[in-house]
Amino acid sequence: MKKTLILALIFSCLVIKSYSQNITNNLTTKQADGLRDSIGGQMADPKKFDGYLRLAMYNILKPGSEKSDMDSAAGYINLAQKILPLRNPEYSGYLNLVKSHLFREKGQRQDGKISAEKALSQLNGTNDKYHLALSYFELAQYSDDLQGLERKAKIKLLERAIFSLEGTRYLELKAFMLKDLAELYSSVFQSEKAMHLVQLSLDTYKSIGYKKLQGVYTLFGALYYEAGNYHKALSNLLLAQRTAERLNDQSMQMCQIYNIIGVTYGVLSERKNGIPFFKKALNIAKLNHDEGAIALLLMNIVDSYNKLADYRNALVMIKQIEKENPASLNSKDPFLLPLCYLRTYNNLKEFDKAKKYAEILLKLKFFGMDEVTTTSNISHELTRYYTFTHNYKLADYYLKKTKSIAQRLKDPFKIRETYYQSFKLDSVKGNYKQAINNLLSFRKISDSLFNESKSKQIKQLEIQYETEQKESEIRNKDHNIVLLKQKNMLQQMRLQKANLVRNVTIAGIAVLLIIVLLMVRQFRHKQHINAITLENNILITKKMNFWSVC
């Protein structure tokens, strides 16, 4: 699958209904029943007003756009309008905001936009920052054509919505809008800005203990994917998967996460690892009865098996899906099954079986359809089929169609593919000089795309390196402070130890001096005694000699 198509699939997967996360604090069915029962009591008018509008939003945000739900919502809006406090811009703005939701859900977009603009005008300058932010966000939903001024207008509205929430307690709403703005910037390939915003979103969510972070991690994965850092993309997507599974998420968001993981494994040339994730996504799509997702996932699984040259398993999967979902697939995308069969039988070189599906596609008159990617895929497979079966006239015809689409889309991957197919066709026709030229063009574009991919990876690594350097500097600064404190403590301990040694030494010297003095004194005393004793001995001897003479 080509990178541009993959990116389109990734970012389209991120487009989930704006209020699938309950940012409006919408009621549960049980809460709605309780509010409906209590609203007829002795509630004050402001509480009744809010209650009616909350019940209106409950009906508007129900899945689908059932007429009965829309009628109920309109009834509650009328009841709220009857008790609307006069000259109160906060109440008027809140009422017009809910009206805008109702108009948009009913497809009355012009009326909805007017109501959103009124809400914004009335709420500006009030203390109701919550509904002011939602009014900015609601008005942004009317900027569908994300080209030029429309895109800039939507970005500006979302930025104002986020700014209006500064210093408020509505952190979940702020985090949601930061993520939504990040998705918008990512769609216009301002990945650095998007990365900064999604990090702010994650930090805000974590600050309030919010657990349903799989959408944030998925967006991180998509941004790293765009930057060409596929391993980093995969690690974030797997984190999204673990988060969603821990919360037992069985919604289409879980399907989208599995699908993007499978796509990323494919880009990493690990298609065998990606297939189980496509199959998990397929099970979720079936559970949610999403026919479009079933069709997409079938194509991804069959494409993976074909790229692995496991054509038999590709065929088994096509037949299994055809058996389980024939009506839904045929109604949603009548081209899908014949295209999968044609591709697989072309790879198996079973052209007698491929013929049936080539003819089915031709009868469906696929040229002129809106979906140019499918048209390109069909014309490509028909080119291959007619090349293999030596019908060079038709092969040339469909190759020209494929080239025309590729040039119109300005898709370098598809343009490269047409050069390779031209090389194959010219080779079997014996046009060797032209075949070589086409092969050289194929190689040139391949090298260019490779270098572009590497440049993106290098840029991402540079950003990552700079970020890590800053973090490292902060860590080193903190570490140096700790080391300085430890050094000071060590110096103090050494000083204390030195003082202790000095004091002990002085004390030891003093004791030694005392001992020496005592010894000297004792020695002198002993000498004195010995002198007296000697003198006495001499005197005694003299006396004895005197008496002996006498």
C-alpha positions as CSV (number, residue, x, y, z in Angstrom):
1,M,0.0,0.0,0.0
2,K,1.4,3.4,-1.0
3,K,2.5,5.9,1.6
4,T,0.1,8.7,0.5
5,L,-2.8,6.3,0.7
6,I,-1.7,5.1,4.0
7,L,-1.4,8.6,5.4
8,A,-4.9,9.4,4.1
9,L,-6.2,6.3,5.8
10,I,-4.5,7.1,9.1
11,F,-5.8,10.6,9.3
12,S,-9.3,9.7,8.1
13,C,-9.3,7.0,10.9
14,L,-8.7,9.8,13.4
15,V,-11.8,11.7,12.2
16,I,-14.3,10.5,14.8
17,K,-17.5,12.3,15.5
18,S,-16.7,15.4,17.5
19,Y,-18.7,14.5,20.5
20,S,-17.9,10.8,20.7
21,Q,-16.0,11.8,23.8
22,N,-18.6,13.2,26.1
23,I,-17.2,16.7,26.2
24,T,-20.7,18.3,26.5
25,N,-21.4,16.2,29.6
26,N,-24.3,14.7,27.7
27,L,-26.8,12.7,29.7
28,T,-27.0,8.9,29.9
29,T,-30.3,7.3,29.3
30,K,-30.8,6.8,33.0
31,Q,-29.9,10.4,33.8
32,A,-32.2,11.7,31.0
33,D,-35.1,9.7,32.5
34,G,-34.4,11.1,35.9
35,L,-34.2,14.7,34.7
36,R,-37.4,14.3,32.7
37,D,-39.2,13.1,35.8
38,S,-37.9,15.9,38.1
39,I,-38.2,18.8,35.6
40,G,-42.0,19.1,36.1
41,G,-41.6,19.7,39.8
42,Q,-40.8,22.9,41.7
43,M,-37.5,23.5,40.0
44,A,-36.4,27.2,39.6
45,D,-36.6,28.6,36.1
46,P,-32.9,28.7,35.5
47,K,-32.7,25.0,36.4
48,K,-35.6,24.2,34.2
49,F,-34.0,26.1,31.4
50,D,-30.8,24.2,31.7
51,G,-32.7,20.9,32.1
52,Y,-34.7,21.4,28.9
53,L,-31.6,22.2,26.9
54,R,-29.7,19.2,28.3
55,L,-32.6,17.0,27.3
56,A,-32.5,18.6,23.8
57,M,-28.8,17.8,23.5
58,Y,-29.4,14.3,24.7
59,N,-31.8,13.7,21.8
60,I,-29.5,15.5,19.3
61,L,-26.5,13.4,20.2
62,K,-28.2,10.1,20.0
63,P,-26.7,7.8,17.3
64,G,-28.3,8.5,13.9
65,S,-30.7,11.3,13.0
66,E,-34.1,9.8,13.7
67,K,-36.9,12.2,13.1
68,S,-38.5,11.4,16.5
69,D,-35.3,12.4,18.3
70,M,-35.0,15.6,16.3
71,D,-38.7,16.5,17.0
72,S,-38.1,15.8,20.8
73,A,-35.1,18.1,20.8
74,A,-37.0,20.8,19.0
75,G,-39.8,20.5,21.6
76,Y,-37.4,20.9,24.5
77,I,-35.8,23.9,22.9
78,N,-39.2,25.6,22.6
79,L,-39.9,24.9,26.2
80,A,-36.6,26.4,27.2
81,Q,-37.3,29.5,25.0
82,K,-40.6,30.1,26.8
83,I,-38.8,30.6,30.1
84,L,-35.7,32.4,28.7
85,P,-34.8,35.2,31.1
86,L,-35.1,38.5,29.3
87,R,-31.9,40.3,28.3
88,N,-29.6,37.6,29.5
89,P,-26.8,37.0,26.9
90,E,-25.6,33.9,28.7
91,Y,-29.0,32.2,28.4
92,S,-29.5,33.4,24.8
93,G,-26.1,32.2,23.8
94,Y,-26.6,28.8,25.3
95,L,-30.0,28.5,23.6
96,N,-28.6,29.4,20.2
97,L,-25.7,27.0,20.7
98,V,-28.1,24.1,21.1
99,K,-30.2,25.3,18.2
100,S,-27.0,25.2,16.0
101,H,-26.4,21.5,17.0
102,L,-30.0,20.7,16.0
103,F,-29.8,22.4,12.7
104,R,-26.5,20.8,11.8
105,E,-27.7,17.3,12.8
106,K,-30.8,17.9,10.5
107,G,-28.5,18.9,7.7
108,Q,-29.7,22.6,7.8
109,R,-26.1,23.9,7.8
110,Q,-26.8,27.5,6.8
111,D,-29.3,28.0,9.7
112,G,-26.9,26.1,12.0
113,K,-24.0,28.4,11.2
114,I,-26.2,31.5,11.8
115,S,-27.2,30.2,15.2
116,A,-23.6,29.4,16.1
117,E,-22.5,32.9,15.1
118,K,-25.4,34.3,17.3
119,A,-24.3,32.2,20.2
120,L,-20.7,33.4,19.9
121,S,-21.7,37.0,19.7
122,Q,-24.0,36.7,22.8
123,L,-21.5,34.7,24.9
124,N,-18.5,36.9,24.2
125,G,-17.8,39.1,27.3
126,T,-19.9,36.9,29.6
127,N,-18.6,34.7,32.4
128,D,-19.9,31.5,30.7
129,K,-16.5,30.4,29.3
130,Y,-17.7,26.8,28.9
131,H,-20.4,27.5,26.4
132,L,-18.3,30.2,24.8
133,A,-15.6,27.6,24.0
134,L,-18.2,25.2,22.7
135,S,-19.6,28.0,20.5
136,Y,-16.2,28.5,18.9
137,F,-15.9,24.8,18.5
138,E,-19.4,24.5,17.0
139,L,-18.8,27.2,14.5
140,A,-15.6,25.5,13.4
141,Q,-17.7,22.4,12.4
142,Y,-19.1,24.4,9.5
143,S,-15.6,24.8,7.9
144,D,-15.7,21.5,6.0
145,D,-13.6,22.4,3.0
146,L,-10.1,22.4,4.6
147,Q,-8.5,24.5,1.8
148,G,-7.1,28.0,2.0
149,L,-9.2,30.4,4.0
150,E,-11.5,27.8,5.3
151,R,-8.6,25.9,6.9
152,K,-7.2,29.0,8.4
153,A,-10.6,30.0,9.8
154,K,-11.1,26.6,11.5
155,I,-7.7,26.7,13.1
156,K,-8.3,30.3,14.3
157,L,-11.7,29.3,15.8
158,L,-10.2,26.3,17.6
159,E,-7.3,28.4,19.0
160,R,-9.8,31.0,20.3
161,A,-11.9,28.2,21.9
162,I,-8.8,26.9,23.7
163,F,-7.7,30.4,24.8
164,S,-11.2,31.1,26.2
165,L,-10.7,28.1,28.6
166,E,-7.5,29.4,30.1
167,G,-7.7,29.6,33.8
168,T,-11.0,27.6,34.0
169,R,-11.7,24.3,35.5
170,Y,-12.8,22.7,32.2
171,L,-9.6,20.8,31.6
172,E,-11.2,17.8,29.9
173,L,-12.8,20.1,27.3
174,K,-9.5,22.0,26.8
175,A,-7.5,18.7,26.4
176,F,-10.1,17.5,23.8
177,M,-9.8,20.7,21.8
178,L,-6.0,20.7,21.9
179,K,-6.1,17.2,20.4
180,D,-8.6,18.3,17.8
181,L,-6.4,21.2,16.8
182,A,-3.4,18.9,16.7
183,E,-5.3,16.7,14.3
184,L,-6.1,19.7,12.1
185,Y,-2.4,20.8,12.0
186,S,-1.3,17.2,11.2
187,S,-3.7,17.2,8.2
188,V,-1.9,20.1,6.8
189,F,1.5,18.5,7.6
190,Q,2.6,21.0,10.3
191,S,3.8,18.1,12.3
192,E,6.0,20.0,14.8
193,K,3.1,22.2,15.8
194,A,0.8,19.2,15.9
195,M,3.3,17.3,18.1
196,H,3.5,20.2,20.6
197,L,-0.3,20.4,20.8
198,V,-0.9,16.7,21.3
199,Q,1.7,16.7,24.0
200,L,-0.1,19.6,25.8
201,S,-3.4,17.6,25.4
202,L,-1.8,14.5,26.9
203,D,-0.3,16.5,29.8
204,T,-3.7,18.2,30.5
205,Y,-5.6,14.8,30.4
206,K,-3.1,13.3,32.8
207,S,-3.4,16.3,35.2
208,I,-7.1,15.3,35.8
209,G,-6.5,11.6,35.8
210,Y,-8.3,11.0,32.5
211,K,-7.8,7.4,31.4
212,K,-9.2,7.1,27.9
213,L,-6.0,8.2,26.2
214,Q,-6.0,5.8,23.3
215,G,-6.9,8.6,20.8
216,V,-4.0,10.8,21.9
217,Y,-1.5,7.9,21.6
218,T,-3.0,7.1,18.2
219,L,-2.4,10.6,17.0
220,F,1.2,10.5,18.3
221,G,1.6,7.3,16.3
222,A,0.2,9.0,13.1
223,L,2.5,12.0,13.6
224,Y,5.6,9.9,14.0
225,Y,4.5,7.9,11.0
226,E,4.3,11.0,8.9
227,A,7.8,12.0,10.0
228,G,9.1,8.6,8.8
229,N,9.9,7.4,12.3
230,Y,8.0,4.2,12.0
231,H,9.4,2.4,15.1
232,K,8.4,5.3,17.3
233,A,5.0,5.4,15.5
234,L,4.5,1.7,16.3
235,S,5.5,2.0,20.0
236,N,2.8,4.8,20.4
237,L,0.2,2.8,18.5
238,L,0.9,-0.3,20.7
239,L,0.5,2.0,23.7
240,A,-2.9,3.1,22.3
241,Q,-3.8,-0.5,21.8
242,R,-3.0,-1.5,25.4
243,T,-4.8,1.5,26.8
244,A,-8.0,0.7,24.8
245,E,-7.9,-3.0,25.6
246,R,-7.5,-2.2,29.3
247,L,-10.7,-0.1,29.1
248,N,-12.4,-2.9,27.1
249,D,-13.0,-0.5,24.2
250,Q,-15.1,-2.3,21.5
251,S,-15.9,0.9,19.5
252,M,-14.7,1.8,16.0
253,Q,-11.8,3.7,17.6
254,M,-10.5,0.3,18.6
255,C,-10.9,-0.9,15.0
256,Q,-9.0,2.1,13.8
257,I,-6.1,1.5,16.2
258,Y,-5.8,-2.1,15.1
259,N,-5.9,-1.1,11.4
260,I,-3.2,1.6,11.8
261,I,-0.9,-0.9,13.6
262,G,-1.4,-3.3,10.8
263,V,-0.6,-0.6,8.2
264,T,2.6,0.4,10.1
265,Y,3.8,-3.2,10.3
266,G,3.4,-3.3,6.6
267,V,5.6,-0.2,6.1
268,L,8.2,-1.9,8.3
269,S,8.1,-4.9,6.0
270,E,6.6,-7.0,8.8
271,R,3.3,-7.7,7.1
272,K,3.1,-11.1,8.8
273,N,2.9,-9.3,12.1
274,G,0.3,-6.9,10.8
275,I,-2.2,-9.4,9.6
276,P,-3.5,-10.4,13.1
277,F,-4.2,-6.7,13.8
278,F,-6.1,-6.3,10.6
279,K,-8.2,-9.4,11.6
280,K,-8.9,-8.0,15.0
281,A,-10.0,-4.7,13.4
282,L,-12.2,-6.7,11.1
283,N,-13.9,-8.4,14.1
284,I,-14.6,-5.0,15.6
285,A,-16.0,-3.7,12.3
286,K,-18.3,-6.6,12.1
287,L,-19.4,-6.1,15.7
288,N,-20.3,-2.4,14.9
289,H,-21.8,-3.3,11.5
290,D,-19.5,-0.8,9.7
291,E,-19.6,-1.9,6.1
292,G,-17.1,0.6,4.9
293,A,-14.5,-0.6,7.5
294,I,-15.2,-4.2,6.5
295,A,-14.4,-3.4,2.9
296,L,-11.2,-1.5,3.8
297,L,-9.9,-4.2,6.1
298,L,-10.6,-6.9,3.5
299,M,-8.5,-5.0,1.1
300,N,-5.7,-4.6,3.7
301,I,-5.7,-8.3,4.6
302,V,-5.7,-9.5,1.0
303,D,-3.1,-7.0,0.0
304,S,-0.8,-8.2,2.9
305,Y,-1.2,-11.8,1.9
306,N,-0.5,-11.0,-1.7
307,K,2.7,-9.0,-0.8
308,L,3.8,-12.0,1.3
309,A,3.2,-14.2,-1.8
310,D,0.8,-16.2,0.3
311,Y,-1.8,-16.2,-2.4
312,R,-3.8,-19.2,-1.2
313,N,-4.5,-17.5,2.2
314,A,-5.5,-14.3,0.3
315,L,-8.0,-16.4,-1.6
316,V,-9.3,-18.1,1.5
317,M,-9.9,-14.7,3.2
318,I,-11.7,-13.3,0.1
319,K,-14.1,-16.3,0.0
320,Q,-14.7,-16.2,3.8
321,I,-15.6,-12.5,3.7
322,E,-17.7,-13.0,0.6
323,K,-19.6,-15.8,2.4
324,E,-20.2,-13.8,5.6
325,N,-20.9,-10.4,4.2
326,P,-22.0,-10.7,0.5
327,A,-24.9,-8.1,0.6
328,S,-23.1,-5.4,2.6
329,L,-19.9,-5.6,0.5
330,N,-21.8,-5.6,-2.8
331,S,-23.9,-2.7,-1.8
332,K,-21.1,-0.7,-0.2
333,D,-18.4,-1.3,-2.8
334,P,-19.3,-3.6,-5.7
335,F,-15.8,-3.3,-7.1
336,L,-14.0,-4.6,-4.0
337,L,-14.5,-8.4,-4.3
338,P,-13.9,-8.6,-8.1
339,L,-10.7,-6.5,-7.6
340,C,-9.4,-8.7,-4.8
341,Y,-10.1,-11.8,-6.9
342,L,-8.5,-10.4,-10.0
343,R,-5.3,-9.3,-8.1
344,T,-4.9,-12.7,-6.4
345,Y,-5.6,-14.8,-9.5
346,N,-3.1,-12.5,-11.4
347,N,-0.5,-13.4,-8.8
348,L,-1.4,-17.1,-8.9
349,K,-1.0,-16.9,-12.8
350,E,-4.5,-18.5,-13.0
351,F,-5.7,-16.3,-15.8
352,D,-8.6,-18.4,-16.8
353,K,-10.1,-17.6,-13.3
354,A,-9.0,-14.0,-13.4
355,K,-10.8,-13.5,-16.7
356,K,-14.2,-13.7,-15.0
357,Y,-13.4,-10.9,-12.5
358,A,-11.8,-8.7,-15.2
359,E,-15.1,-8.9,-17.1
360,I,-17.2,-8.2,-14.0
361,L,-15.2,-5.0,-13.4
362,L,-15.5,-3.9,-17.0
363,K,-19.3,-4.4,-16.8
364,L,-19.5,-2.3,-13.7
365,K,-18.1,0.7,-15.7
366,F,-15.6,1.8,-13.1
367,F,-14.3,4.8,-15.1
368,G,-16.0,8.0,-14.2
369,M,-16.6,7.0,-10.6
370,D,-15.8,9.4,-7.8
371,E,-13.3,7.2,-6.0
372,V,-10.1,7.8,-8.0
373,T,-8.0,5.5,-5.8
374,T,-10.2,2.5,-6.6
375,T,-10.3,3.5,-10.3
376,S,-6.5,3.6,-10.3
377,N,-6.3,0.2,-8.5
378,I,-8.7,-1.4,-11.0
379,S,-7.0,0.0,-14.1
380,H,-3.6,-1.2,-12.7
381,E,-4.8,-4.8,-12.2
382,L,-6.4,-4.8,-15.7
383,T,-3.1,-3.6,-17.1
384,R,-1.4,-6.5,-15.4
385,Y,-4.0,-9.0,-16.5
386,Y,-3.8,-8.0,-20.2
387,T,0.0,-7.9,-20.1
388,F,0.0,-11.4,-18.7
389,T,-2.4,-12.6,-21.3
390,H,-0.6,-10.8,-24.2
391,N,-3.4,-8.5,-25.1
392,Y,-1.1,-5.6,-25.4
393,K,-3.6,-3.2,-27.0
394,L,-5.9,-3.3,-23.9
395,A,-2.8,-3.4,-21.6
396,D,-1.6,-0.1,-23.2
397,Y,-5.1,1.4,-22.9
398,Y,-5.5,0.7,-19.2
399,L,-1.9,1.7,-18.5
400,K,-2.6,5.1,-20.0
401,K,-5.6,5.4,-17.8
402,T,-3.5,4.6,-14.8
403,K,-0.9,7.1,-15.8
404,S,-3.5,9.8,-16.3
405,I,-4.9,9.3,-12.8
406,A,-1.4,9.2,-11.2
407,Q,-0.4,12.5,-12.9
408,R,-3.7,14.1,-11.9
409,L,-3.2,13.1,-8.3
410,K,0.5,14.1,-8.4
411,D,1.2,11.0,-6.4
412,P,4.9,10.0,-6.8
413,F,4.2,6.5,-5.6
414,K,1.6,5.8,-8.2
415,I,3.7,7.5,-10.9
416,R,6.6,5.3,-9.9
417,E,4.3,2.3,-10.2
418,T,3.3,3.2,-13.7
419,Y,6.9,3.4,-14.8
420,Y,7.5,-0.1,-13.5
421,Q,4.4,-1.4,-15.2
422,S,5.5,0.3,-18.4
423,F,8.9,-1.4,-18.1
424,K,7.2,-4.8,-17.7
425,L,4.9,-4.2,-20.7
426,D,7.7,-2.9,-23.0
427,S,9.9,-5.9,-22.0
428,V,7.3,-8.5,-23.1
429,K,6.6,-6.5,-26.3
430,G,10.3,-6.4,-27.1
431,N,10.7,-2.6,-26.8
432,Y,13.9,-3.0,-24.8
433,K,15.2,0.5,-25.2
434,Q,12.0,2.0,-23.9
435,A,11.8,-0.6,-21.2
436,I,15.3,0.4,-20.0
437,N,14.3,4.1,-20.0
438,N,11.2,3.3,-17.9
439,L,13.2,1.2,-15.5
440,L,15.7,4.1,-15.1
441,S,12.7,6.5,-14.4
442,F,11.4,4.0,-11.8
443,R,14.8,3.8,-10.1
444,K,15.1,7.6,-10.1
445,I,11.8,8.1,-8.4
446,S,12.5,5.3,-6.0
447,D,15.8,6.9,-5.0
448,S,14.1,10.3,-4.6
449,L,11.3,8.8,-2.4
450,F,13.9,6.9,-0.3
451,N,16.0,10.1,0.2
452,E,12.8,12.1,1.1
453,S,11.9,9.4,3.6
454,K,15.4,9.4,5.1
455,S,15.4,13.2,5.3
456,K,12.2,13.1,7.3
457,Q,13.7,10.5,9.6
458,I,16.8,12.6,10.0
459,K,14.7,15.7,10.7
460,Q,12.7,13.7,13.3
461,L,15.8,12.4,14.9
462,E,17.2,15.9,15.1
463,I,14.0,17.1,16.8
464,Q,14.2,14.1,19.1
465,Y,17.9,14.7,19.8
466,E,17.3,18.4,20.6
467,T,14.4,17.5,22.9
468,E,16.5,14.9,24.6
469,Q,19.4,17.3,24.9
470,K,17.2,19.9,26.6
471,E,15.8,17.2,28.9
472,S,19.3,16.0,29.5
473,E,20.5,19.6,30.3
474,I,17.6,19.9,32.8
475,R,18.4,16.5,34.3
476,N,22.2,17.4,34.4
477,K,21.3,20.7,36.0
478,D,19.3,18.9,38.7
479,H,22.0,16.3,38.9
480,N,24.7,19.0,39.4
481,I,22.6,20.6,42.1
482,V,22.3,17.2,43.9
483,L,26.1,16.6,43.4
484,L,26.8,20.1,44.8
485,K,24.7,19.4,47.8
486,Q,26.4,16.0,48.3
487,K,29.8,17.7,47.8
488,N,28.9,20.3,50.5
489,M,27.7,17.6,52.8
490,L,30.9,15.6,52.2
491,Q,33.0,18.7,52.8
492,Q,31.1,19.3,56.1
493,M,31.6,15.7,57.1
494,R,35.3,15.9,56.2
495,L,35.6,19.2,58.2
496,Q,33.9,17.6,61.2
497,K,36.2,14.6,60.9
498,A,39.2,16.8,60.7
499,N,38.1,18.8,63.7
500,L,37.5,15.5,65.5
501,V,41.0,14.2,64.6
502,R,42.5,17.5,65.6
503,N,40.7,17.5,69.0
504,V,41.6,13.9,69.6
505,T,45.2,14.6,68.6
506,I,45.4,17.6,70.9
507,A,43.8,15.6,73.7
508,G,46.2,12.7,73.0
509,I,49.2,15.1,73.1
510,A,48.0,16.6,76.3
511,V,47.6,13.2,78.0
512,L,51.0,12.2,76.6
513,L,52.6,15.4,78.0
514,I,51.0,14.7,81.4
515,I,52.3,11.2,81.4
516,V,55.8,12.4,80.4
517,L,55.7,15.0,83.1
518,L,54.6,12.4,85.6
519,M,57.4,10.1,84.5
520,V,60.0,12.9,84.7
521,R,58.8,13.8,88.1
522,Q,58.8,10.2,89.2
523,F,62.3,9.8,87.7
524,R,63.6,12.9,89.5
525,H,61.9,11.8,92.8
526,K,63.5,8.4,92.4
527,Q,66.9,10.1,91.7
528,H,66.5,12.2,94.8
529,I,65.6,9.2,96.9
530,N,68.6,7.3,95.5
531,A,70.9,10.3,96.3
532,I,69.6,10.4,99.9
533,T,70.0,6.7,100.2
534,L,73.5,6.8,98.8
535,E,74.4,9.6,101.2
536,N,73.0,7.7,104.1
537,N,74.9,4.6,103.1
538,I,78.2,6.5,102.9
539,L,77.6,8.0,106.3
540,I,76.8,4.6,107.8
541,T,79.9,3.1,106.3
542,K,82.0,5.9,107.7
543,K,80.6,5.4,111.2
544,M,81.1,1.6,110.9
545,N,84.8,2.1,109.9
546,F,85.3,4.6,112.8
547,W,83.9,2.2,115.3
548,S,85.9,-0.7,113.9
549,V,89.2,1.3,114.3
550,C,88.3,2.1,117.9
